[in-house]
Amino acid sequence: MKRFLALCLISFALIIGIYSCSASSDTITIGSKDFTEQDILGELLAQHIEANTKLNVNRRLHLGGTFICHEAIKAGQIDAYVEYTGTAFTTILKQKAITEPQKVYQQLKQAYAQQFQLEVMPPLGFQNTFAMIIRGDEARAKNVQTISQAAKYTPQWQAGFGYEFSEREDGLPGLSKTYNIKFTKPPKIIDLGLLYQALQQKQVDIVAGNSTDGAIGRLDLVVLTDDKQYFPPYEATPIVRQSVLKQHPELGKAIAQLGGLINEKQMQRLNYQVEGEKLDVKQVVSDFLKAKKLIK
């Protein structure tokens, strides 16, 4: 943990050093975390703001993880980025996870305004949560659609998880207690980038991925329904500096227009277009916004 925090501080110091130049008052800086979905969402904010306001937009995409982006927006190095409500609630506010999405959102909105002078905007319409995933043919053969239904088969299945999921209390330990999941064989610890390949090649039978991963639809995989609502809500939600919203009311109006815009399947598709089809992020976002008739 100490090493992780040190790396976060070093990375943040680098960001401050690289992007210390001040932007003009009519320029908005959009940031994002350092993975594909976040690059897409950051570009989504940027293009929509450019198309619907007279503001200039700087992009500071692929900055780093949760702590990096949070410190950057507090310091004014970025003006907005997309966060996940469950992550902000448990990681930034250090609150115990709760399962009611609206309750998490309201508590987060209040705390971010009071503690950080940050506005939690309306959610974009989808969650990116931990997801228990099996092969489509296995789901159909056994008529398995929920984690509860899968639990009776887990003694015969080989599981594959990333190290973090295996160790986190809101990962495998808590999941096993909630659903009485038992594995005869110890789960294989697999690099996150290789999870779906291992599942497809039948090296494992069940994995813990993310609900909006682009490979899910492409590889005929099934996300098991969390029927006991174990995982906390992770709604994708823009976070914006309140001082900037006060200075530019049109910014808040533009970002609010994105509320409820994207569902989980659409986000999976956007992720796959970038990761699987190797399309340019800017073009993928532009095509999506045009299809939604938000830009011309």
N, C-alpha and C positions, 0 to 999 in steps of 0.2 A: 504493500500500500504506500509506504514512504517513497519507494522508487517511482511508483505511478504518479504520485502528487508532484514529485520533483520534475518528472518529465512534463507534466501539465504546466508547471510554472515556467520551465525553460521554453516550451513551445509558445506560451503566451507572451513571454518576453520577446521572442523573435517576431511575433506578430506585431507587437507594439513598435518594435524597431523598424520593421519594414513599412508599416502603414501609419507612421506617425504624422504624416503631412495632413493638415486640416483641409476638409472639403468645403466648398462654397455652400452658402445657406440654402441654395436651391438644388443641392445634390444629396441624394439618399444613397447610403451604402448598405447593400444587402449581403449578408453572410450565409454560410451553410456549414453543416458538419462535413466530414470527409468520407462520404460514400455516395453511391450513384443516386439513390432516391433523394438525398439531400441536395445534390447538385441540380436535380430536376426541379425540386421545389423552390430552391433559391432562384433559379432562372425563371420559374413561373411568376414569382413575385416581381422580379425585375421587369420582365416583358409586359406584365399587366400594368404596372405603374407607369412605364414609359408610354404605353398606348392610351392611358386614361387620365394622365396628368401632364403638366408641362415640366415636371421635375426631371433632372438628369439622374441617372442611376449608375453608381459604381458597383461592381461585383467583386466580392471577396469570398468566393466559393471555395469549398474543400478546405476550410480552415483547420479543423481538428474535431475533437470530441465535444461532449456536452460541456465540460468545465471551460474549455477554450472559448467556445461561442458565448457562454454565459458571461465570462469575464470581459470578453471583447465588447459585448453590448452594454454592460455596466460602465465600461470605460469610455464609451462613445466612439469606439473604433469601427463599429458597425451600428446601423440604426434598426435593423430588423433581421430576423431569421426564423425558420420554422423549428419548433421544438415539439416533443411528444409529452402529453400531459402527465402520464404515469412516471416518465423519466424525471421531469421537473419536480414533481411532487415528492418522489422518494429520494432522488439524488441531490437536487439543489435544496429543497426545503427539509429534507431528511425526515419526512413523515412516514409513518407506517402505511403500507399499501392498503387501499380500499378499492372496492370493485364497482361502485356506482359512478359512471362517467360524469354525470351532471354535478355530483357532489365534489368530485376531484376538480372539475373545471372551475366551479365557483370558489372553492377554497384557494385554488391556485391563482385565480384572477385577483382575489382580494389580497393575498400575501405578496404577489409580485408588485402590485401597485403600492402597497405600504412599505415594503422592504427595499425595493429596487427602482421604484418609479418606472416600471415597465407595464405596458398594456398587453393583456392576453386577449387576442382577437378571436372572432368566431372560428371554430374548427373547420378544416378544409373538407371534412366529410368522410374520412376513413381513419382506421386505426392500423398501426403497424406494431403488432404485439408478438410475443413469443407464440409459436404455433407448433403443435404436434402434428407431424406429417407422415403419411404412409403412401405406398404406391397405389395407384388407382385400381389396378387389377386385384390387389389384396383387399381393398375396401369393398369392391363389388362382390368378390367371392364370399366374403364373410359378412357382408351387409353391415359394415362398420362405418358409422358416421360421426360418432362422438367419442370423447376420451373415456367415458364410462364403459362404452361397448368395447373399446380396445383393451381395457384393463384386464379382461379375462384371457386375452391372448398373449399378453406381454411375457408370461413365463416361458413361452416358446419362441419369443422374438429376440433378435439381437438389436440392441439400441445403439445409436450413434449420436453423441452430443459434443458440442464444443466444451472446452474446459470451464468457461465461465458459467454456463448453464448447469453443469454438474455440481458446482460448488455453491452457487448463490442460493440463499434461503427461499427466494421467490422463484427459483428454478426447480431442479429435480427433487431436492429434499422435501419441499413443501408440496410439490405436485404428487409425489409418491404417497404422502400422508393423506392428501385430499381424496385421491382416487384409489387408494390401496393398490398402487402399482407395484408389481414385483417382477424383477428380472432374474432368471436363473443364472445367466452369464453377466459378468460386469459390463456395463456400457463401454463401447469403444470411444475414446477421445479422438475426435477428428477435427482437422482444420475446417473452419467455417466454409471456406471456398470449395471444399471437397465433399461436403455433406450430401448434396443431391446426387453427385456422381456415385458415391458409395451406396446410396439408396437405390438408384437406378440399376446398378450392377449387382444388386442383391447381396452386398457385403453386410448390409444392415437392413432392418425391417421397419424401423421407426426412428425419426430424427426430430430434433427441436430446431426449427428454422424461424423465419419471420413471415408474418401473414401476407406481406405484399411482395415477397421475392418473385422476380420475373420468371424463374424456372418452373414455378408451380404449375401453371397452365401448359407450358411447353412440354413438360415431361410427364403429363398425365398423373400428377400427384394430387392427393386429397388432404386438405387441412381439416383435422378433426375438430368438431365443435367442442368448445370448452363449456360443457353443459352445467358444470357446477360453478362457473364463473370464478375460477381460481386466479387467472392472470388479471392484473389490474388494467384499466383502460389506458391505451397509448394513442390518444387522438392527436393527429398532426395539426398543430395550431401555430399561426404566426405570432411572434412576440415582437413588440415595437416599443421604442423609447417614447415615453409620454411627452417629453419636451419637444420631440420632432412632430408628433401628432398635433400638439398645440400650435406649433409654428405653421404646419401644413395640414389643415383639416381635410383637404382633398386626398391626402395619403390614406387616412383612416377609411374614408369612403371607398377608395379603390380596393384596398385590401379586404374590406368587409364584403365586397362583391364576390370574393372567392370562397366565402363560407358555403360549405356543403357541396362544393363543385365536383369533387373527385370521390368515387367510391373505391372499395378495395380492389375489385377486378380491374378497374381502369388504371389504378396505380401499379398493379402487377404488369399490365400491358406496357405502360410507359417505361417501367424498369427493364422489361425484356427488350423493348426497342433499342434502348441504349446498350445494355449488357449483351444481349443475345444477337441482335441484328446489327450492332455496332453503328447505329445511327448517331448523328450529332445531337447533343443535348438541346442546343438552341433550336434546331429544326423540329425536334420531337415536341418541344414545348409550344412552338409557334403553331404547328399543325393542330395540337390539342386545343389551344385557345381559339383558333379559327373555327374548329368544329363546334366549339361551345358558343360561337358568335360573340366572343368577348374582344377580339381584335379582327381587323380586316386583313 
